[in-house]
Amino acid sequence: ESGVGMAPNLQRSVQGLEMDIPNLAGGRICVTFFRPDIVRLRISRRGKFEEKPSHAVPAELGQREAVGVRIQAFEDKIKIASNAMEVSLFLDPFHVEIRRNDETPVLVSPRDEAGRPWFYRKEKEGFCVGRVIERQDGVYGLGEKTGSLNKNGRAWKFWNTDVLNPSVAGGYRETPHENPLQDPTSTQFDPYYVSIPFYLHRPVGSSLLTGSFFNNLGRSSFDFTQPGGAVFRFESGAYEEFVFSGPNLPEILKGYTGLTGRIPLPPLWALGHHQCRWHDYNQEQVKALGDKYRQEQIPCDVLWIDIDYMDGFRVFTWDKQRFPNPPKLLQDLEKEKFRLITIIDPGIKEEPGYPVYDEAIRERLVCLNRQGKPYVGQVWPGRTVFPDFTLEEARRWWGGLNAEHVQAGIAGIWNDMNEPATGEVPAEYMQFGHGRDPHARFHNEYALLMAMGTVEGLKKAMPEKRTFVLSRAGSPGIQRYAANWLGDNCSRWEHLGLALRMALGMGLSGQPFVGADVGGFMGACSAELQVRWYQYAAFTPSAGITTPRPNPTSIPGVLGLRR
């Protein structure tokens, strides 16, 4: 260390430093090395750092390795370095530069119109940060995004969205919207169901990569169209970013998933062929579906049933008319080596006398509106309340309901509508934490928190088995609990191409267990498209079929496919 007394109120911290930011009232920056090649940058708001900005980095994973650091103070900057990279904090104007020890750049602050470098700006309740990313550079990851594999040259939003909700953007329509960015069925629409603000950057002409993860999961947008560099804008919360110096892709992903978690070993059957269709099956039809697969000698490991198995779409119930004896069905399927998975949405029908609703209200486990009363949305059951999964007691309760639900032999749970989808009632009216936290604080984490509670229940019900949960929505860390499928796609050739690019993007964002509806969810799938989709799906972890109710049952044999 040398000259640290020259720095503005600099304090040495564990494996890092903390100091005032010149000309930013109440602003301090904290630099902490988690590994020699991973550094966390934080900026305080109103003089305080947010100690738990999200559930993306659990305490057990956010442990720092022992890293030796060197701190130097110069007239114009403070330097802190590990044996892999060096962080420079320039004082006037304040900006940040990070380089590897061989002087190759990791993070460079952009310049404003006057030619002055800048890094961080306050904006109302939020902030924005910038960095140099040239238009020819490669940008990869960002979770579940449309477009090309390289995400540079576009602006992206991070707000988990029920894509086909008619009130979203241009709304679902049979004919394409004139603007593909507003057509939810296009291969350019944004945002989607999963928000992961993590990206990889490869400068043009270089093979060296860097990574950045922003641990702020509120509503945000990343703009890679600006000529002076990329601008990342967050509407609320505090700035916290993990920077990975790489320079190799495996090391960056190892570091990122070391913080946010890795997929647990799934049950072997989860890697097989799954049959799923949105259809109002009854018990005999499900049994006949399994028999058809065995008669045709087409390999299939799992049958899925959608919302129509429930009694009036009440979660954790069975329609007694359609399914008079679920345990018998599960026993019959087990004899034929099938597993059964059922869908569970978060929405709870608002109906006094319905035990799940009564208990949720009595124990104060639901989200509230701005008036302090239970928030009521409008989804499949009609008027619907939603569990407040930010509450540990709500997650524990939800886990118990799942544990009871699978007792008869259900193999796993399918979480849908968990963006959360609320129908025509704006989700922004929904508050969390008994009304203390605004909706934006946890919107993008709702699916992760739901999956946490679900997995807790499954482990309690089946402690000797590996759990399997499939989720439509997600955020950083969802891979610790659930696989993702890519939502409501279309039976179009361009959506087959999108499924490939989107799955690669998810894998580059730390979620490897992904797959798309084979043949598409909407529209009539031709035999050739179905064949080509199967050929692609064979190389993805999740290979299933989901089709809407009007389509013919998509047993491969119906389309002339054989082993």
Secondary structure by P-SEA (a helix, b strand, c coil): ccccccccccccccccccccccccccbbbbbbbccccbbbbbbbcccccccccccccccccccccbbbbbbbbcccbbbbbcccbbbbbbccccbbbbbcccccccbbbbbcccccccccccccccbbbbbbbccccccccccccccccccccccccccccccccccccccccccccccccccccccccccccbbbccbbbbcccccbbbbbbcccccccccccccccbbbbbbcbbbbbbbbbccccaaaaaaaaaaacccccccccccccbbbbccccccaaaaaaaaaaaaaacccccbbbbccccccccccccccccccccaaaaaaaaaaabbbbbbbbbccccccccaaaaaaaaaaccbbbccccccbbbbcccccccccccccaaaaaaaaaaaaaaaccccccccccccccccccccccccccccccccccccccaaaaaaaaaaaaaaaaacccbbbbbbbcccccccccccccccccccccaaaaaaaaaaaaaaaaacccccccccccccccccaaaaaaaaaaaccccbbbbbbcccccccccccccccc
